Amino acid sequence: MQLTGRPLLGSPDAPPAARRSSLSSAAYASAGLIVIVVIGAVALFGRGSDGAGRADAPINTACEPWDSVASDAVARLVADSSDTAARQLGDAVFRLRRARKNCRLGWVSLACQDYRAVLAGTAGLALASQCFSAVVAGAR
């Protein structure tokens, strides 16, 4: 109980100035929370100004011959109507996209592994090893 007979600060009977200060602190807290969420979203989804992580960045020149051969192999899978080709297509597309991403990020050796897997699953191991040696020679 209050000894002075004044109403509590947050109650409706409190003077307007006291009620306003409690509302203002809640508004400031809400605004601060919104600012923190926006900063977190920008940090999470922002990639930086260099564009290294952007999807539209050009593919590394060391990967271009590989990408061309692997794209042709995936196109042959798309044109093939057999059940075997349909089973291989999902994996080939996944690996091709991951290889392109790794190339854009500069991770040529990781991209090499995915390009080899695409070619091994579609065109055979001989073609994969030829492409692999050509890309490694171009990367040096």
N, C-alpha and C positions, 0 to 999 in steps of 0.2 A: 504494500500500500504506500501511496505517496503521502507524505506528511504535509506538504504545502498546499494540497488541494488542487493542483494543476493537473490537467489530463496528460496521459502518456503521449510522447512525441508522435508515434505512428497512428494514434487513434483519430477517428473522424472529428472528435471534439477538440483536437489540438489546434493551435493557431495556424493560419495558412502558411506562414513562413516555415514552420516546423514540418508541415506535411510536404511542402515543396522540396525541402532538402532531402527527405527520404526518397521521393520520386526521382529527384535528380541523380542521386547515387545509383539507383536502379537503372536509370537511362544510361549513365556513364558505364556501368558494368556491362550492359547489353551492347553498347557501341564498342567497348573494348573487346568483347567476345567476337563480335563480327569482324573487327580488324584482325584479330588473331587467326580466325578461320580463313580470311582472304589471303593473308600472308602465307599460311600453310598450304593453301591450294596453289598459289603461285609457285612456291618452292617445290611442291610435289609435281606439278605438271609443266613447269617452265624448264626449258632445255638449255638456256644460256644463249648468248648472242653469237657464238661462233657457228651455230647450226650443225654441229657434228652429230647430234642425235636426231636430226630431222629426217623424216621419211623421204623427202624429196631431194636430199643431198645426193650428189653424183656418186656413182660406184667407183671405187678405187681402180686405177688403170691396170693394176696387176690382176684384177678379177674379171675384167671385161671379156677376155677370150673364153674363160671358164663359164661366165654367165651366159654367153651366147650359145655355147654347146649344151649347157644344162637346160636352157630355155627351149631349145629345139627338141631335146629329149622329152621334156614335159609336154610339149605340143604333140609329139608322137603318141604319148599316152592318152591325151585327150581325144585324139582322132581314132584310137583303137577302141573297139566296142566290146572287147572280151572282159570276162570277169576278173582275170588276173590283172589286167591294166587298170580296171576300176579300183581294185584293192591297193595297187601301188600308187595311184594318183594322189591320194590324200597325203601320204607320207612324202612324196616327191615335191608337192607344192609347199608343204610345211618346211621342208629342208631348203628349198630354193629361197623362200622368203627369209629364213634365218640366215642363210649364207649371204644374201644381199645386205641384210642388216649388219652382219659382222664386217662385211667389206666396207660399208659406209662408216663404220666406227674405227676402221683401220686394223681390225683383227683378221689379217689375211690367213693365218694358219688355221683358225677356227672355221673360217669360210671355206677353206680348202677341204676340210673334212666333210662338210655338208655337200659341197659340189661333188666330191668323190662318191658320197652315198647316193646322190641323185643319179649319177651316171652309172654306178654299179647296179642299181636297181632297174635301170631302164635300158642301157646300151651295152652293158657287159664290163668286166673288169679291165680288159685291155684298153678300152677307150678311156676309162677313168684314170689309169696310171699314166697314159700319154698326156692327158689334160693336166694332171697333177704336176708332172715334171715341167710342162710348159709354163704353168703359173709360177711355180717356185723359181724357175730361171728368170722369169720376168720381174719377180719381186726383189731380186738381188741387185 
